[in-house]
Amino acid sequence: MQQQQTTAQSNGLLVGVDDKIGTGKAFLLGLQHVLAMDLYIAPIIIAGLLGLSGGDTSFFIQMCFLATGIGTLIQTGIFLRLPVVQGPSYIPIGAMAAIGNKLGLAAMTGSLLPGALLIAILGLPLKWFAKAVRKVIPPVVGGTVIMVVGVTLIPSAMNSIFTSPGNLGHNVTVAGVSAAVLVVCMLLGNKLKRGGTLFRLLSVIFAIVIGTLVASFYGTVDFSPVKDASWVKLPKLFPFGTPTFDLSAVLTMAVVYLIVLIETTGTWFVVSSVTGSELTEKRLNRGAFGEGIGCFAGSIFGGSPMTGYSSNAGLIAVTGVASRMAIMAGGVILLALGLLPKLSVLITCIPEPVINGIFAIVCVAILMNGMKVIQPLKIDDRNMMIVGIPIALTLGLTVFPSDVLYTLPDIVNYILSSGTAVGAIAALVLNLVIPKGKERNSEG
């Protein structure tokens, strides 16, 4: 226990990964993680592309909450055993919409199941995943992947602020106030001897409450949908019908799942960096297995493929709380949201500028943790290319014309739809193809 506390303190944490905390505190801290997530955005986009009715869309969002709760508990509590929150990945959106519209929702469900089992098998029993990671991901690549995650998310947060419904000036003000409250709470948490810990632990809740109050002055807070939502709606197996299996759809989703696995591995590197917990081969293989089993279980209930959310890894750095108990409490809350539509609708009523203002600061924390990983390394020509080119490609994708993207082959489209995947793949390839000879000669 003493060693765990020392490790936590050396990483600037208030609570370590395996530190025990009270149940009430765990649920309060877990609630912060749930409130700070935009879990419902990806399901809304998918539902719109599939042309689902209002009732089916609400149910689909509910099932995604349920799936993320299951996935979070599986990963954090059993397999990966790191504080990782699962959430719907944006990468499969195009593939799911294309398969669902062309072959039907039953075929869409059928395409999700084999791919989930594939990535599970790569972890256990084959144990290939960790070997691949260890071979191609040294610290320079791991740090670059973490930085790429931050670089990918920052433009997304900013763009969401500017494009949220309502007056642009009001949205920017609300986002700015929310971000400022979070920063002030973080600074107070580090400066104050008394009460400082409370400010840092609950910094996100303070930011959400004050940001929502400011938004209410502009009339952009609407909780009326909560009144119309039902209290309880139980899940059912295969809500879109008995799965059917189309070979092309299954193969397409298998490739997509592998891209999602690269994305979620980036999150694991962020969590490892923030918490100081080593990504051992055993942990990596168990993580891949847990990712696959979580996605498989979620698909049975009608959810979409999940990934570890980098924003929540950044939130750990912001709050200083890395306890798995807090994340598992968040998983229980997500399960409750999947069973109680009234509560899940309540979460979706938090104004987008509030969430994205907080999200922007969290992304900065992720970016800085990536820089900490590469800081001890010698930035010679080789490492400069390995770090710089993936970041350039990632930023380039933020301005890549969407109309051109849609004209590309499906597989290319899916890869380019994720800046994280492109940056991670670029870092992996560059590390393999750029020779190390010059570096050795210069050292000699």
C-alpha positions in Angstrom: 0.0 0.0 0.0 2.9 2.4 0.9 4.4 1.7 -2.5 1.1 2.4 -4.3 0.8 5.7 -2.5 4.4 6.7 -3.3 3.7 5.9 -7.0 0.5 8.0 -7.0 2.3 10.9 -5.4 5.2 10.8 -7.8 2.6 11.1 -10.7 0.8 14.0 -9.0 -2.2 11.9 -8.1 -4.3 12.3 -5.0 -5.6 8.7 -5.2 -3.8 5.8 -6.8 -5.1 3.1 -9.1 -5.7 0.5 -6.5 -6.3 2.8 -3.5 -9.5 2.2 -1.6 -12.0 4.9 -1.3 -15.5 5.1 0.3 -18.5 4.1 -1.6 -20.1 7.6 -1.5 -16.9 9.2 -2.6 -16.5 6.6 -5.4 -19.9 7.3 -6.8 -19.5 11.1 -6.6 -16.1 10.9 -8.5 -17.6 8.4 -10.9 -20.4 10.7 -11.6 -17.9 13.4 -12.7 -16.6 11.0 -15.4 -20.0 10.3 -16.7 -21.1 14.0 -16.7 -18.0 15.0 -18.6 -18.5 12.5 -21.4 -20.4 13.1 -24.7 -21.5 9.4 -24.8 -24.7 10.2 -26.6 -23.2 12.0 -29.6 -22.0 9.0 -31.6 -25.3 7.1 -31.1 -27.3 10.1 -32.2 -25.2 10.4 -35.4 -25.6 6.6 -36.1 -29.3 6.7 -35.5 -29.7 9.7 -37.9 -27.8 8.0 -40.6 -29.9 4.8 -40.2 -33.1 6.8 -40.3 -34.3 5.5 -36.9 -37.6 6.9 -35.5 -37.5 9.1 -32.4 -38.5 6.2 -30.1 -35.9 3.9 -31.7 -33.2 6.6 -31.4 -33.9 7.1 -27.7 -33.8 3.3 -27.2 -30.5 3.1 -29.2 -28.9 5.8 -27.0 -30.2 4.0 -23.9 -28.6 0.7 -25.1 -25.3 2.5 -25.8 -25.3 3.7 -22.2 -25.9 0.1 -21.0 -23.2 -1.2 -23.3 -20.6 1.3 -22.0 -21.5 0.4 -18.4 -20.9 -3.3 -19.1 -17.7 -2.6 -21.0 -16.3 -0.3 -18.3 -17.0 -2.8 -15.5 -15.4 -5.6 -17.6 -12.3 -3.7 -18.4 -11.7 -1.8 -15.2 -12.8 -4.5 -12.8 -11.7 -7.7 -14.5 -9.4 -7.6 -17.5 -7.3 -4.5 -18.1 -7.6 -3.4 -14.4 -6.8 0.2 -15.1 -9.1 3.2 -14.7 -10.5 3.2 -18.3 -14.0 4.3 -19.1 -15.5 2.7 -22.3 -17.6 4.7 -24.7 -19.0 4.5 -28.3 -16.2 4.9 -30.8 -16.7 7.3 -33.7 -14.6 5.1 -36.1 -17.4 2.5 -36.9 -20.1 5.1 -37.7 -19.7 5.1 -41.5 -19.4 1.3 -41.7 -22.4 0.7 -39.5 -24.5 3.2 -41.4 -23.5 1.7 -44.8 -24.2 -1.9 -43.7 -27.5 -1.0 -41.9 -28.9 1.0 -44.9 -27.8 -1.6 -47.5 -28.3 -4.9 -45.8 -30.6 -4.0 -42.8 -30.2 -3.6 -39.1 -30.0 -7.4 -38.4 -27.0 -7.6 -40.8 -25.5 -4.6 -39.0 -25.7 -6.5 -35.7 -24.4 -9.6 -37.3 -21.3 -7.8 -38.7 -20.4 -6.5 -35.1 -20.2 -9.9 -33.4 -17.4 -11.7 -35.2 -15.1 -8.7 -35.2 -15.5 -8.3 -31.4 -14.6 -11.9 -30.9 -11.6 -11.5 -33.3 -9.9 -8.8 -31.1 -10.7 -10.8 -28.0 -8.9 -13.8 -29.4 -5.9 -11.7 -30.4 -5.5 -10.9 -26.7 -6.5 -14.3 -25.2 -5.8 -17.1 -25.9 -3.4 -16.3 -28.8 -1.5 -13.5 -26.9 -0.4 -12.0 -30.2 -1.6 -8.5 -29.3 1.0 -7.7 -26.6 3.8 -9.1 -28.8 2.8 -6.8 -31.6 2.6 -3.8 -29.3 6.0 -4.5 -27.6 7.7 -4.9 -31.0 6.5 -1.7 -32.6 5.7 0.7 -29.8 8.8 2.0 -28.0 8.6 5.2 -25.8 9.0 7.5 -28.8 5.9 5.9 -30.4 3.9 5.6 -27.2 4.5 9.3 -26.4 3.6 10.3 -29.9 0.4 8.3 -29.8 -0.6 10.1 -26.6 0.2 13.5 -28.1 -1.8 12.5 -31.3 -4.8 11.7 -29.1 -4.7 15.2 -27.6 -4.1 16.9 -30.9 -7.0 15.0 -32.4 -9.4 15.9 -29.6 -8.6 19.6 -29.2 -10.0 20.7 -32.6 -13.0 18.5 -32.1 -13.8 20.3 -28.8 -13.3 23.7 -30.3 -15.3 22.9 -33.4 -18.2 21.6 -31.2 -18.2 24.9 -29.3 -18.4 27.0 -32.5 -21.0 24.8 -34.2 -23.3 24.1 -31.2 -26.9 25.3 -31.7 -27.6 28.9 -30.5 -25.7 32.2 -30.5 -22.0 31.9 -31.1 -21.0 34.6 -28.6 -23.2 32.9 -25.9 -21.7 29.5 -26.6 -18.1 30.8 -26.5 -18.9 32.6 -23.2 -20.4 29.5 -21.6 -17.5 27.3 -22.8 -15.0 29.9 -21.6 -16.5 30.2 -18.1 -16.7 26.4 -17.8 -13.1 26.0 -18.8 -12.0 28.8 -16.5 -13.8 27.3 -13.5 -12.1 24.0 -14.1 -8.6 25.7 -14.4 -9.2 27.8 -11.2 -10.3 24.7 -9.3 -7.2 22.8 -10.4 -5.0 25.7 -9.3 -6.7 26.1 -6.0 -6.4 22.3 -5.5 -2.6 22.7 -5.9 -2.2 25.9 -3.9 -4.6 25.7 -0.9 -3.5 23.6 2.1 -7.0 23.4 3.5 -9.9 22.6 1.1 -7.6 22.4 -1.9 -8.2 18.6 -2.3 -11.9 19.2 -2.4 -11.5 21.7 -5.2 -9.4 19.4 -7.3 -11.5 16.3 -6.6 -14.8 18.0 -7.6 -13.4 20.4 -10.2 -15.5 18.9 -13.0 -18.8 19.1 -11.1 -18.1 22.7 -10.1 -17.4 23.5 -13.7 -20.5 21.8 -15.0 -22.8 23.4 -12.4 -21.4 27.0 -12.9 -21.3 26.6 -16.7 -24.9 25.3 -16.8 -26.0 28.3 -14.6 -24.4 30.7 -17.0 -26.0 28.9 -19.9 -29.4 29.3 -18.2 -29.0 33.1 -18.2 -28.9 32.9 -22.0 -32.0 30.6 -22.1 -30.1 27.6 -23.6 -30.9 25.1 -20.8 -33.9 22.9 -21.5 -34.8 20.1 -19.1 -38.3 19.6 -20.6 -37.4 16.3 -22.4 -36.8 14.8 -18.9 -40.5 15.1 -18.1 -41.6 13.1 -21.2 -39.0 10.3 -20.7 -40.1 7.1 -19.0 -38.6 6.0 -15.7 -37.7 2.4 -16.6 -37.2 0.6 -19.9 -35.6 -2.9 -19.8 -33.2 -4.0 -22.4 -33.7 -7.0 -24.7 -31.4 -9.2 -26.7 -31.0 -8.4 -30.3 -33.5 -5.5 -30.4 -33.0 -5.1 -34.2 -33.9 -8.8 -34.9 -32.0 -12.1 -35.1 -28.5 -11.3 -36.5 -27.8 -12.2 -40.1 -24.2 -12.6 -41.4 -22.9 -11.1 -44.7 -19.3 -12.0 -45.5 -18.4 -8.6 -46.9 -20.0 -6.8 -43.9 -18.2 -9.0 -41.4 -14.8 -8.5 -43.1 -15.4 -4.8 -43.2 -16.2 -4.6 -39.6 -13.3 -6.8 -38.7 -10.9 -4.2 -40.2 -12.8 -1.4 -38.5 -12.4 -3.2 -35.1 -8.6 -3.5 -35.6 -8.6 0.3 -36.2 -10.7 0.8 -33.0 -8.2 -1.4 -31.1 -5.3 1.0 -32.2 -7.4 3.9 -31.0 -8.1 2.3 -27.6 -4.5 1.3 -27.2 -3.7 5.0 -27.5 -6.0 5.6 -24.5 -4.2 2.9 -22.5 -0.9 4.6 -23.1 -2.4 7.9 -21.8 -3.7 6.1 -18.7 -0.4 4.4 -18.2 1.4 7.7 -18.4 -0.9 9.5 -16.1 -1.1 6.8 -13.4 2.4 5.4 -13.7 1.0 1.9 -14.1 3.0 -0.3 -16.5 1.4 -1.8 -19.5 2.7 -5.3 -19.1 2.2 -8.0 -21.7 -0.3 -9.7 -19.5 -2.2 -6.5 -19.1 -2.2 -5.7 -22.8 -3.5 -9.1 -23.7 -6.2 -9.0 -21.1 -7.1 -5.5 -22.2 -7.6 -6.7 -25.8 -9.7 -9.6 -24.6 -11.8 -7.3 -22.4 -12.3 -4.9 -25.2 -13.6 -7.6 -27.5 -15.9 -9.2 -24.8 -17.3 -5.8 -23.9 -18.0 -4.9 -27.5 -19.6 -8.4 -28.0 -21.8 -8.0 -25.0 -22.8 -4.5 -26.0 -23.7 -5.6 -29.5 -26.0 -8.2 -28.2 -28.1 -5.5 -26.5 -28.0 -3.3 -29.6 -25.1 -1.0 -28.7 -22.3 0.1 -31.0 -18.5 -0.8 -30.7 -16.7 0.8 -27.8 -13.3 2.2 -27.1 -11.5 3.5 -24.1 -12.3 7.2 -23.8 -9.1 9.4 -23.8 -11.1 12.3 -22.3 -11.6 10.4 -19.1 -7.9 9.5 -19.0 -7.2 13.3 -19.2 -9.8 13.8 -16.5 -7.7 11.6 -14.2 -4.8 14.0 -14.6 -7.1 17.0 -13.9 -8.7 15.6 -10.7 -5.7 13.5 -9.5 -8.0 10.5 -8.8 -7.0 7.3 -10.6 -9.0 4.9 -8.4 -10.5 2.0 -10.2 -13.3 2.1 -7.6 -14.3 5.5 -8.9 -14.4 4.3 -12.5 -16.3 1.2 -11.6 -18.8 3.3 -9.8 -19.1 5.3 -13.0 -19.7 2.0 -14.8 -22.6 1.3 -12.4 -24.0 4.7 -13.1 -23.8 4.1 -16.8 -25.7 0.8 -16.3 -28.4 2.7 -14.4 -28.6 5.3 -17.2 -29.1 2.4 -19.6 -32.1 1.1 -17.5 -33.6 4.5 -16.5 -34.3 6.7 -19.6 -35.3 9.7 -17.5 -31.8 9.9 -16.0 -30.0 9.4 -19.4 -32.1 12.2 -20.9 -31.2 14.4 -18.0 -27.5 13.9 -18.8 -28.1 14.9 -22.4 -29.6 18.2 -21.3 -26.3 19.6 -20.1 -25.5 22.2 -22.7 -22.9 21.2 -25.3 -20.7 24.3 -24.8 -20.3 23.4 -21.1 -19.1 19.9 -21.8 -16.8 21.0 -24.6 -15.2 23.9 -22.6 -14.2 21.3 -20.0 -13.3 18.8 -22.7 -10.8 21.3 -24.2 -8.9 21.6 -20.9 -8.9 17.8 -20.5 -7.4 17.5 -24.0 -4.5 19.8 -23.0 -3.8 17.5 -20.0 -3.6 14.5 -22.4 -1.2 16.4 -24.8 1.0 17.4 -21.9 1.3 13.8 -20.7 2.4 12.7 -24.1 5.1 15.4 -24.0 6.3 14.1 -20.6 6.8 10.6 -22.1 9.1 11.9 -24.9 10.8 14.6 -22.9 13.7 12.3 -21.7 14.4 11.2 -25.2 17.0 12.7 -27.5 15.1 14.6 -30.2 17.4 13.9 -33.1 16.4 13.8 -36.8 14.9 10.4 -36.5 12.8 11.0 -33.4 11.8 14.4 -34.8 10.2 12.7 -37.8 8.5 10.0 -35.8 7.0 12.6 -33.5 6.4 15.5 -36.0 5.0 13.8 -39.1 2.1 11.9 -37.3 1.1 15.2 -35.6 1.2 17.0 -38.9 -1.0 14.3 -40.6 -3.4 14.4 -37.7 -3.8 18.1 -37.9 -4.1 17.9 -41.7 -7.1 15.6 -41.3 -9.0 18.2 -39.3 -9.1 20.4 -42.5 -9.5 17.5 -45.0 -12.6 18.1 -47.1 -15.4 15.8 -46.1 -16.9 15.7 -49.6 -13.6 14.2 -50.8 -13.5 11.8 -47.9 -16.8 10.3 -48.9 -15.6 9.5 -52.4 -12.7 7.3 -51.2 -12.9 3.5 -50.8 -14.7 2.5 -47.7 -11.7 1.1 -45.8 -9.7 4.3 -46.6 -12.7 6.3 -45.4 -12.9 4.5 -42.1 -9.1 5.0 -41.4 -9.1 8.7 -42.4 -12.2 9.3 -40.2 -10.0 8.8 -37.1 -7.1 11.2 -36.6 -6.0 9.0 -33.7 -5.8 6.0 -36.0 -3.9 7.8 -38.7 -1.4 9.4 -36.3 -0.8 6.1 -34.5 -0.4 4.1 -37.7 2.0 6.8 -39.0 4.1 6.7 -35.9 4.3 2.9 -36.0 5.3 2.8 -39.6 7.9 5.6 -39.3 9.5 3.9 -36.3 9.9 0.7 -38.4 11.1 2.2 -41.7 13.5 5.0 -40.5 16.9 3.5 -39.9 18.6 4.0 -36.6 22.1 4.1 -38.0 22.6 7.8 -37.8 21.5 7.9 -34.3 24.0 5.3 -33.2 26.8 7.0 -35.2 26.1 10.4 -33.6 26.2 8.8 -30.2 29.4 7.1 -31.0 
